[in-house]
Amino acid sequence: MDELAALRRRRGLSASGTHPRHIMDAVYTAGTIAISPDETLARIVVRQLHRMGLLLAEEIQPDGTLRPLPGGHVNSGRPWRVSRPAIDGEAGRPDAFGMA
């Protein structure tokens, strides 16, 4: 636990900003968000939410294309696109109720 607190202070991340609920709220409100390579704590949370099927996380390639997250490392040096998984249609798009 002390390591996480030290990481938050070093990176400037607040505990509430990396809470799974706050990340999910941001994604569901915006439809999609980007996670930079230096946001290690947020990436750990996103990977767990991705594994549970609650979010869709993809790595943004230099040419702008997306690819599924590589296994293993959380910090690949490339930004991630995090979006809402598709219920019907395309990921990150509003559903039938107009929710993004």
N, CA, C and O atoms as a Tinker XYZ file with bonds, in Angstrom:
   400  protein
     1  N      0.823000   -1.199000    0.000000    73     2
     2  CA     0.000000    0.000000    0.000000    64     1     3
     3  C      0.857000    1.248000    0.000000    63     2     4     5
     4  O      0.510000    2.226000   -0.663000    81     3
     5  N      1.966000    1.246000    0.724000    73     3     6
     6  CA     2.849000    2.407000    0.753000    64     5     7
     7  C      3.445000    2.685000   -0.613000    63     6     8     9
     8  O      3.674000    3.842000   -0.967000    81     7
     9  N      3.703000    1.621000   -1.397000    73     7    10
    10  CA     4.253000    1.790000   -2.737000    64     9    11
    11  C      3.263000    2.523000   -3.635000    63    10    12    13
    12  O      3.657000    3.378000   -4.428000    81    11
    13  N      1.973000    2.189000   -3.511000    73    11    14
    14  CA     0.960000    2.863000   -4.319000    64    13    15
    15  C      0.847000    4.335000   -3.943000    63    14    16    17
    16  O      0.711000    5.190000   -4.819000    81    15
    17  N      0.901000    4.634000   -2.660000    73    15    18
    18  CA     0.828000    6.030000   -2.220000    64    17    19
    19  C      2.026000    6.808000   -2.748000    63    18    20    21
    20  O      1.882000    7.951000   -3.182000    81    19
    21  N      3.196000    6.202000   -2.713000    73    19    22
    22  CA     4.396000    6.862000   -3.229000    64    21    23
    23  C      4.281000    7.078000   -4.736000    63    22    24    25
    24  O      4.679000    8.126000   -5.244000    81    23
    25  N      3.739000    6.092000   -5.452000    73    23    26
    26  CA     3.566000    6.218000   -6.896000    64    25    27
    27  C      2.597000    7.343000   -7.220000    63    26    28    29
    28  O      2.838000    8.105000   -8.156000    81    27
    29  N      1.513000    7.467000   -6.473000    73    27    30
    30  CA     0.544000    8.535000   -6.700000    64    29    31
    31  C      1.186000    9.905000   -6.506000    63    30    32    33
    32  O      0.973000   10.816000   -7.305000    81    31
    33  N      1.977000   10.045000   -5.436000    73    31    34
    34  CA     2.626000   11.331000   -5.177000    64    33    35
    35  C      3.630000   11.649000   -6.274000    63    34    36    37
    36  O      3.703000   12.791000   -6.728000    81    35
    37  N      4.397000   10.670000   -6.702000    73    35    38
    38  CA     5.427000   10.873000   -7.708000    64    37    39
    39  C      4.818000   11.241000   -9.056000    63    38    40    41
    40  O      5.332000   12.121000   -9.745000    81    39
    41  N      3.753000   10.591000   -9.430000    73    39    42
    42  CA     3.130000   10.801000  -10.734000    64    41    43
    43  C      2.117000   11.944000  -10.727000    63    42    44    45
    44  O      1.677000   12.391000  -11.786000    81    43
    45  N      1.753000   12.410000   -9.557000    73    43    46
    46  CA     0.761000   13.465000   -9.485000    64    45    47
    47  C     -0.664000   12.969000   -9.671000    63    46    48    49
    48  O     -1.562000   13.767000   -9.939000    81    47
    49  N     -0.886000   11.678000   -9.534000    73    47    50
    50  CA    -2.222000   11.123000   -9.690000    64    49    51
    51  C     -2.940000   11.136000   -8.356000    63    50    52    53
    52  O     -2.372000   10.768000   -7.328000    81    51
    53  N     -4.181000   11.557000   -8.381000    73    51    54
    54  CA    -4.949000   11.503000   -7.150000    64    53    55
    55  C     -5.540000   10.114000   -6.998000    63    54    56    57
    56  O     -5.761000    9.413000   -7.985000    81    55
    57  N     -5.791000    9.727000   -5.779000    73    55    58
    58  CA    -6.364000    8.408000   -5.525000    64    57    59
    59  C     -7.744000    8.303000   -6.156000    63    58    60    61
    60  O     -8.110000    7.247000   -6.671000    81    59
    61  N     -8.508000    9.381000   -6.120000    73    59    62
    62  CA    -9.858000    9.322000   -6.678000    64    61    63
    63  C     -9.856000    9.294000   -8.197000    63    62    64    65
    64  O    -10.763000    8.713000   -8.793000    81    63
    65  N     -8.868000    9.901000   -8.846000    73    63    66
    66  CA    -8.816000    9.931000  -10.307000    64    65    67
    67  C     -8.527000    8.588000  -10.933000    63    66    68    69
    68  O     -8.859000    8.367000  -12.098000    81    67
    69  N     -7.916000    7.687000  -10.190000    73    67    70
    70  CA    -7.605000    6.369000  -10.727000    64    69    71
    71  C     -8.510000    5.282000  -10.158000    63    70    72    73
    72  O     -8.301000    4.096000  -10.414000    81    71
    73  N     -9.498000    5.684000   -9.398000    73    71    74
    74  CA   -10.464000    4.715000   -8.885000    64    73    75
    75  C    -11.242000    4.142000  -10.070000    63    74    76    77
    76  O    -11.613000    4.893000  -10.973000    81    75
    77  N    -11.498000    2.834000  -10.089000    73    75    78
    78  CA   -12.201000    2.238000  -11.231000    64    77    79
    79  C    -13.511000    2.936000  -11.588000    63    78    80    81
    80  O    -13.836000    3.077000  -12.767000    81    79
    81  N    -14.250000    3.364000  -10.598000    73    79    82
    82  CA   -15.533000    4.022000  -10.868000    64    81    83
    83  C    -15.340000    5.341000  -11.612000    63    82    84    85
    84  O    -16.118000    5.665000  -12.510000    81    83
    85  N    -14.297000    6.113000  -11.242000    73    83    86
    86  CA   -14.040000    7.388000  -11.897000    64    85    87
    87  C    -13.598000    7.184000  -13.341000    63    86    88    89
    88  O    -13.990000    7.945000  -14.226000    81    87
    89  N    -12.793000    6.172000  -13.579000    73    87    90
    90  CA   -12.364000    5.876000  -14.949000    64    89    91
    91  C    -13.557000    5.439000  -15.785000    63    90    92    93
    92  O    -13.718000    5.892000  -16.919000    81    91
    93  N    -14.391000    4.566000  -15.241000    73    91    94
    94  CA   -15.567000    4.116000  -15.982000    64    93    95
    95  C    -16.525000    5.270000  -16.256000    63    94    96    97
    96  O    -17.079000    5.364000  -17.351000    81    95
    97  N    -16.725000    6.146000  -15.279000    73    95    98
    98  CA   -17.592000    7.310000  -15.487000    64    97    99
    99  C    -17.055000    8.192000  -16.613000    63    98   100   101
   100  O    -17.821000    8.657000  -17.457000    81    99
   101  N    -15.742000    8.422000  -16.627000    73    99   102
   102  CA   -15.136000    9.253000  -17.679000    64   101   103
   103  C    -15.327000    8.629000  -19.054000    63   102   104   105
   104  O    -15.641000    9.332000  -20.015000    81   103
   105  N    -15.141000    7.321000  -19.155000    73   103   106
   106  CA   -15.290000    6.629000  -20.440000    64   105   107
   107  C    -16.748000    6.620000  -20.874000    63   106   108   109
   108  O    -17.048000    6.894000  -22.036000    81   107
   109  N    -17.648000    6.312000  -19.968000    73   107   110
   110  CA   -19.064000    6.240000  -20.333000    64   109   111
   111  C    -19.626000    7.618000  -20.655000    63   110   112   113
   112  O    -20.564000    7.720000  -21.445000    81   111
   113  N    -19.081000    8.683000  -20.066000    73   111   114
   114  CA   -19.518000   10.043000  -20.372000    64   113   115
   115  C    -18.993000   10.501000  -21.728000    63   114   116   117
   116  O    -19.748000   11.037000  -22.539000    81   115
   117  N    -17.694000   10.291000  -21.978000    73   115   118
   118  CA   -17.063000   10.770000  -23.210000    64   117   119
   119  C    -17.192000    9.787000  -24.371000    63   118   120   121
   120  O    -17.093000   10.189000  -25.530000    81   119
   121  N    -17.408000    8.524000  -24.080000    73   119   122
   122  CA   -17.446000    7.503000  -25.125000    64   121   123
   123  C    -16.096000    6.851000  -25.315000    63   122   124   125
   124  O    -16.010000    5.637000  -25.503000    81   123
   125  N    -15.039000    7.648000  -25.268000    73   123   126
   126  CA   -13.677000    7.132000  -25.378000    64   125   127
   127  C    -12.713000    8.139000  -24.746000    63   126   128   129
   128  O    -12.930000    9.349000  -24.825000    81   127
   129  N    -11.660000    7.639000  -24.127000    73   127   130
   130  CA   -10.609000    8.505000  -23.570000    64   129   131
   131  C     -9.254000    7.914000  -23.937000    63   130   132   133
   132  O     -9.153000    6.743000  -24.302000    81   131
   133  N     -8.233000    8.724000  -23.837000    73   131   134
   134  CA    -6.861000    8.268000  -24.080000    64   133   135
   135  C     -6.119000    8.203000  -22.749000    63   134   136   137
   136  O     -6.288000    9.064000  -21.885000    81   135
   137  N     -5.307000    7.185000  -22.600000    73   135   138
   138  CA    -4.459000    7.028000  -21.411000    64   137   139
   139  C     -3.020000    7.105000  -21.891000    63   138   140   141
   140  O     -2.596000    6.297000  -22.717000    81   139
   141  N     -2.264000    8.071000  -21.379000    73   139   142
   142  CA    -0.882000    8.245000  -21.817000    64   141   143
   143  C      0.018000    7.163000  -21.226000    63   142   144   145
   144  O     -0.334000    6.537000  -20.227000    81   143
   145  N      1.183000    6.944000  -21.845000    73   143   146
   146  CA     2.083000    5.883000  -21.376000    64   145   147
   147  C      2.587000    6.070000  -19.945000    63   146   148   149
   148  O      2.938000    5.086000  -19.294000    81   147
   149  N      2.633000    7.302000  -19.439000    73   147   150
   150  CA     3.179000    7.528000  -18.096000    64   149   151
   151  C      2.143000    7.380000  -16.978000    63   150   152   153
   152  O      2.488000    7.533000  -15.806000    81   151
   153  N      0.908000    7.094000  -17.306000    73   151   154
   154  CA    -0.140000    6.915000  -16.295000    64   153   155
   155  C     -0.240000    5.442000  -15.896000    63   154   156   157
   156  O     -1.229000    4.772000  -16.192000    81   155
   157  N      0.784000    4.960000  -15.230000    73   155   158
   158  CA     0.896000    3.541000  -14.904000    64   157   159
   159  C     -0.240000    3.044000  -14.019000    63   158   160   161
   160  O     -0.803000    1.980000  -14.278000    81   159
   161  N     -0.580000    3.786000  -12.999000    73   159   162
   162  CA    -1.636000    3.353000  -12.081000    64   161   163
   163  C     -2.980000    3.268000  -12.804000    63   162   164   165
   164  O     -3.737000    2.317000  -12.607000    81   163
   165  N     -3.273000    4.262000  -13.638000    73   163   166
   166  CA    -4.517000    4.240000  -14.405000    64   165   167
   167  C     -4.518000    3.056000  -15.377000    63   166   168   169
   168  O     -5.562000    2.442000  -15.594000    81   167
   169  N     -3.372000    2.731000  -15.960000    73   167   170
   170  CA    -3.277000    1.600000  -16.886000    64   169   171
   171  C     -3.536000    0.269000  -16.182000    63   170   172   173
   172  O     -4.159000   -0.625000  -16.755000    81   171
   173  N     -3.071000    0.138000  -14.973000    73   171   174
   174  CA    -3.314000   -1.095000  -14.212000    64   173   175
   175  C     -4.816000   -1.265000  -13.988000    63   174   176   177
   176  O     -5.359000   -2.355000  -14.166000    81   175
   177  N     -5.476000   -0.181000  -13.598000    73   175   178
   178  CA    -6.921000   -0.231000  -13.360000    64   177   179
   179  C     -7.657000   -0.525000  -14.663000    63   178   180   181
   180  O     -8.568000   -1.352000  -14.683000    81   179
   181  N     -7.271000    0.147000  -15.756000    73   179   182
   182  CA    -7.922000   -0.062000  -17.053000    64   181   183
   183  C     -7.744000   -1.503000  -17.522000    63   182   184   185
   184  O     -8.685000   -2.106000  -18.038000    81   183
   185  N     -6.551000   -2.056000  -17.349000    73   183   186
   186  CA    -6.329000   -3.446000  -17.782000    64   185   187
   187  C     -7.249000   -4.396000  -17.006000    63   186   188   189
   188  O     -7.797000   -5.330000  -17.590000    81   187
   189  N     -7.423000   -4.171000  -15.713000    73   187   190
   190  CA    -8.316000   -5.028000  -14.931000    64   189   191
   191  C     -9.761000   -4.888000  -15.395000    63   190   192   193
   192  O    -10.474000   -5.885000  -15.507000    81   191
   193  N    -10.196000   -3.669000  -15.662000    73   191   194
   194  CA   -11.555000   -3.446000  -16.150000    64   193   195
   195  C    -11.737000   -4.044000  -17.543000    63   194   196   197
   196  O    -12.816000   -4.530000  -17.881000    81   195
   197  N    -10.681000   -4.005000  -18.342000    73   195   198
   198  CA   -10.699000   -4.607000  -19.684000    64   197   199
   199  C    -10.845000   -6.127000  -19.584000    63   198   200   201
   200  O    -11.626000   -6.729000  -20.322000    81   199
   201  N    -10.106000   -6.732000  -18.687000    73   199   202
   202  CA   -10.183000   -8.182000  -18.498000    64   201   203
   203  C    -11.562000   -8.620000  -18.016000    63   202   204   205
   204  O    -12.008000   -9.722000  -18.338000    81   203
   205  N    -12.238000   -7.770000  -17.248000    73   203   206
   206  CA   -13.580000   -8.088000  -16.768000    64   205   207
   207  C    -14.649000   -7.807000  -17.821000    63   206   208   209
   208  O    -15.814000   -8.156000  -17.630000    81   207
   209  N    -14.260000   -7.179000  -18.931000    73   207   210
   210  CA   -15.208000   -6.885000  -19.998000    64   209   211
   211  C    -15.994000   -5.604000  -19.807000    63   210   212   213
   212  O    -16.967000   -5.367000  -20.523000    81   211
   213  N    -15.591000   -4.772000  -18.854000    73   211   214
   214  CA   -16.314000   -3.533000  -18.580000    64   213   215
   215  C    -15.869000   -2.381000  -19.472000    63   214   216   217
   216  O    -16.636000   -1.448000  -19.707000    81   215
   217  N    -14.627000   -2.438000  -19.973000    73   215   218
   218  CA   -14.084000   -1.433000  -20.872000    64   217   219
   219  C    -13.348000   -2.128000  -22.005000    63   218   220   221
   220  O    -12.918000   -3.273000  -21.867000    81   219
   221  N    -13.204000   -1.432000  -23.123000    73   219   222
   222  CA   -12.420000   -1.923000  -24.247000    64   221   223
   223  C    -11.164000   -1.068000  -24.325000    63   222   224   225
   224  O    -11.259000    0.146000  -24.505000    81   223
   225  N    -10.002000   -1.672000  -24.194000    73   223   226
   226  CA    -8.738000   -0.943000  -24.239000    64   225   227
   227  C     -7.926000   -1.428000  -25.430000    63   226   228   229
   228  O     -7.776000   -2.631000  -25.646000    81   227
   229  N     -7.402000   -0.473000  -26.203000    73   227   230
   230  CA    -6.593000   -0.779000  -27.381000    64   229   231
   231  C     -5.372000    0.121000  -27.387000    63   230   232   233
   232  O     -5.411000    1.241000  -26.879000    81   231
   233  N     -4.298000   -0.373000  -27.962000    73   231   234
   234  CA    -3.060000    0.388000  -28.067000    64   233   235
   235  C     -3.093000    1.202000  -29.357000    63   234   236   237
   236  O     -3.438000    0.673000  -30.413000    81   235
   237  N     -2.735000    2.486000  -29.279000    73   235   238
   238  CA    -2.702000    3.352000  -30.451000    64   237   239
   239  C     -1.314000    3.243000  -31.080000    63   238   240   241
   240  O     -0.307000    3.550000  -30.441000    81   239
   241  N     -1.272000    2.809000  -32.324000    73   239   242
   242  CA    -0.021000    2.644000  -33.063000    64   241   243
   243  C      0.447000    3.993000  -33.609000    63   242   244   245
   244  O     -0.353000    4.926000  -33.686000    81   243
   245  N      1.724000    4.122000  -33.992000    73   243   246
   246  CA     2.222000    5.400000  -34.521000    64   245   247
   247  C      1.458000    5.903000  -35.753000    63   246   248   249
   248  O      1.364000    7.110000  -35.975000    81   247
   249  N      0.912000    4.976000  -36.552000    73   247   250
   250  CA     0.167000    5.391000  -37.745000    64   249   251
   251  C     -1.307000    5.680000  -37.443000    63   250   252   253
   252  O     -2.079000    5.971000  -38.356000    81   251
   253  N     -1.701000    5.602000  -36.165000    73   251   254
   254  CA    -3.055000    5.918000  -35.758000    64   253   255
   255  C     -4.003000    4.735000  -35.720000    63   254   256   257
   256  O     -5.145000    4.875000  -35.284000    81   255
   257  N     -3.552000    3.578000  -36.166000    73   255   258
   258  CA    -4.408000    2.399000  -36.107000    64   257   259
   259  C     -4.443000    1.856000  -34.685000    63   258   260   261
   260  O     -3.584000    2.173000  -33.862000    81   259
   261  N     -5.435000    1.047000  -34.413000    73   259   262
   262  CA    -5.604000    0.467000  -33.088000    64   261   263
   263  C     -5.323000   -1.021000  -33.139000    63   262   264   265
   264  O     -5.623000   -1.684000  -34.133000    81   263
   265  N     -4.748000   -1.545000  -32.067000    73   263   266
   266  CA    -4.574000   -2.986000  -31.965000    64   265   267
   267  C     -4.886000   -3.403000  -30.540000    63   266   268   269
   268  O     -4.742000   -2.609000  -29.610000    81   267
   269  N     -5.315000   -4.654000  -30.366000    73   267   270
   270  CA    -5.619000   -5.131000  -29.011000    64   269   271
   271  C     -4.399000   -4.994000  -28.105000    63   270   272   273
   272  O     -3.259000   -5.015000  -28.571000    81   271
   273  N     -4.652000   -4.856000  -26.822000    73   271   274
   274  CA    -3.551000   -4.710000  -25.871000    64   273   275
   275  C     -2.624000   -5.909000  -25.921000    63   274   276   277
   276  O     -3.086000   -7.049000  -25.979000    81   275
   277  N     -1.310000   -5.662000  -25.898000    73   275   278
   278  CA    -0.381000   -6.782000  -25.824000    64   277   279
   279  C     -0.435000   -7.417000  -24.443000    63   278   280   281
   280  O     -0.702000   -6.730000  -23.456000    81   279
   281  N     -0.193000   -8.681000  -24.363000    73   279   282
   282  CA    -0.209000   -9.367000  -23.070000    64   281   283
   283  C      0.995000   -8.989000  -22.234000    63   282   284   285
   284  O      2.043000   -8.623000  -22.765000    81   283
   285  N      0.841000   -9.077000  -20.942000    73   283   286
   286  CA     1.975000   -8.868000  -20.050000    64   285   287
   287  C      2.140000   -7.442000  -19.582000    63   286   288   289
   288  O      1.542000   -7.048000  -18.581000    81   287
   289  N      2.940000   -6.657000  -20.283000    73   287   290
   290  CA     3.352000   -5.338000  -19.810000    64   289   291
   291  C      2.222000   -4.318000  -19.838000    63   290   292   293
   292  O      1.444000   -4.251000  -20.789000    81   291
   293  N      2.153000   -3.537000  -18.788000    73   291   294
   294  CA     1.167000   -2.474000  -18.704000    64   293   295
   295  C      1.705000   -1.229000  -19.394000    63   294   296   297
   296  O      0.935000   -0.484000  -20.002000    81   295
   297  N      3.003000   -0.989000  -19.314000    73   295   298
   298  CA     3.593000    0.210000  -19.891000    64   297   299
   299  C      4.357000   -0.148000  -21.150000    63   298   300   301
   300  O      5.535000   -0.502000  -21.083000    81   299
   301  N      3.701000   -0.060000  -22.297000    73   299   302
   302  CA     4.308000   -0.413000  -23.570000    64   301   303
   303  C      4.960000    0.778000  -24.258000    63   302   304   305
   304  O      5.632000    0.602000  -25.274000    81   303
   305  N      4.778000    1.988000  -23.730000    73   303   306
   306  CA     5.357000    3.166000  -24.353000    64   305   307
   307  C      4.446000    3.816000  -25.374000    63   306   308   309
   308  O      4.804000    4.842000  -25.953000    81   307
   309  N      3.279000    3.245000  -25.605000    73   307   310
   310  CA     2.308000    3.807000  -26.540000    64   309   311
   311  C      1.025000    4.159000  -25.772000    63   310   312   313
   312  O      0.680000    3.498000  -24.792000    81   311
   313  N      0.323000    5.207000  -26.229000    73   311   314
   314  CA    -0.941000    5.543000  -25.552000    64   313   315
   315  C     -2.008000    4.491000  -25.818000    63   314   316   317
   316  O     -1.934000    3.737000  -26.788000    81   315
   317  N     -2.989000    4.459000  -24.947000    73   315   318
   318  CA    -4.117000    3.539000  -25.083000    64   317   319
   319  C     -5.375000    4.334000  -25.373000    63   318   320   321
   320  O     -5.544000    5.460000  -24.904000    81   319
   321  N     -6.241000    3.737000  -26.143000    73   319   322
   322  CA    -7.604000    4.263000  -26.318000    64   321   323
   323  C     -8.510000    3.366000  -25.501000    63   322   324   325
   324  O     -8.532000    2.150000  -25.692000    81   323
   325  N     -9.254000    3.966000  -24.595000    73   323   326
   326  CA   -10.170000    3.222000  -23.738000    64   325   327
   327  C    -11.578000    3.658000  -24.105000    63   326   328   329
   328  O    -11.901000    4.846000  -24.079000    81   327
   329  N    -12.407000    2.692000  -24.446000    73   327   330
   330  CA   -13.768000    3.009000  -24.847000    64   329   331
   331  C    -14.750000    2.053000  -24.205000    63   330   332   333
   332  O    -14.384000    1.044000  -23.602000    81   331
   333  N    -15.973000    2.401000  -24.355000    73   331   334
   334  CA   -17.058000    1.585000  -23.846000    64   333   335
   335  C    -17.229000    0.379000  -24.769000    63   334   336   337
   336  O    -17.242000    0.546000  -25.988000    81   335
   337  N    -17.358000   -0.814000  -24.226000    73   335   338
   338  CA   -17.545000   -1.976000  -25.105000    64   337   339
   339  C    -18.881000   -1.895000  -25.840000    63   338   340   341
   340  O    -19.856000   -1.350000  -25.324000    81   339
   341  N    -18.905000   -2.440000  -27.035000    73   339   342
   342  CA   -20.121000   -2.393000  -27.850000    64   341   343
   343  C    -21.165000   -3.359000  -27.320000    63   342   344   345
   344  O    -20.877000   -4.533000  -27.089000    81   343
   345  N    -22.362000   -2.866000  -27.132000    73   343   346
   346  CA   -23.501000   -3.726000  -26.806000    64   345   347
   347  C    -24.154000   -4.115000  -28.125000    63   346   348   349
   348  O    -24.353000   -5.296000  -28.411000    81   347
   349  N    -24.480000   -3.116000  -28.912000    73   347   350
   350  CA   -24.970000   -3.280000  -30.275000    64   349   351
   351  C    -24.205000   -2.282000  -31.126000    63   350   352   353
   352  O    -24.152000   -1.100000  -30.788000    81   351
   353  N    -23.627000   -2.724000  -32.198000    73   351   354
   354  CA   -22.934000   -1.798000  -33.087000    64   353   355
   355  C    -21.466000   -1.676000  -32.762000    63   354   356   357
   356  O    -20.797000   -2.668000  -32.472000    81   355
   357  N    -20.962000   -0.441000  -32.812000    73   355   358
   358  CA   -19.540000   -0.170000  -32.700000    64   357   359
   359  C    -19.170000    0.324000  -31.298000    63   358   360   361
   360  O    -19.955000    1.020000  -30.654000    81   359
   361  N    -17.983000   -0.037000  -30.836000    73   359   362
   362  CA   -17.526000    0.381000  -29.508000    64   361   363
   363  C    -17.417000    1.893000  -29.432000    63   362   364   365
   364  O    -16.985000    2.543000  -30.383000    81   363
   365  N    -17.814000    2.453000  -28.287000    73   363   366
   366  CA   -17.713000    3.888000  -28.053000    64   365   367
   367  C    -18.853000    4.703000  -28.628000    63   366   368   369
   368  O    -18.903000    5.913000  -28.408000    81   367
   369  N    -19.765000    4.091000  -29.353000    73   367   370
   370  CA   -20.899000    4.799000  -29.944000    64   369   371
   371  C    -22.096000    4.729000  -29.000000    63   370   372   373
   372  O    -22.209000    3.794000  -28.207000    81   371
   373  N    -22.980000    5.704000  -29.082000    73   371   374
   374  CA   -24.160000    5.680000  -28.217000    64   373   375
   375  C    -25.019000    4.439000  -28.463000    63   374   376   377
   376  O    -25.103000    3.941000  -29.585000    81   375
   377  N    -25.646000    3.958000  -27.413000    73   375   378
   378  CA   -26.543000    2.814000  -27.570000    64   377   379
   379  C    -27.957000    3.301000  -27.901000    63   378   380   381
   380  O    -28.151000    4.484000  -28.179000    81   379
   381  N    -28.913000    2.433000  -27.874000    73   379   382
   382  CA   -30.283000    2.757000  -28.252000    64   381   383
   383  C    -30.913000    3.805000  -27.340000    63   382   384   385
   384  O    -31.879000    4.460000  -27.732000    81   383
   385  N    -30.393000    3.970000  -26.153000    73   383   386
   386  CA   -30.957000    4.916000  -25.200000    64   385   387
   387  C    -30.254000    6.266000  -25.255000    63   386   388   389
   388  O    -30.565000    7.159000  -24.468000    81   387
   389  N    -29.293000    6.423000  -26.191000    73   387   390
   390  CA   -28.589000    7.693000  -26.348000    64   389   391
   391  C    -27.456000    7.891000  -25.370000    63   390   392   393
   392  O    -26.892000    8.983000  -25.301000    81   391
   393  N    -27.102000    6.861000  -24.606000    73   391   394
   394  CA   -26.004000    6.967000  -23.659000    64   393   395
   395  C    -24.702000    6.651000  -24.371000    63   394   396   397
   396  O    -24.623000    5.668000  -25.107000    81   395
   397  N    -23.703000    7.451000  -24.169000    73   395   398
   398  CA   -22.407000    7.219000  -24.797000    64   397   399
   399  C    -21.595000    6.239000  -23.984000    63   398   400
   400  O    -20.466000    5.916000  -24.355000    81   399
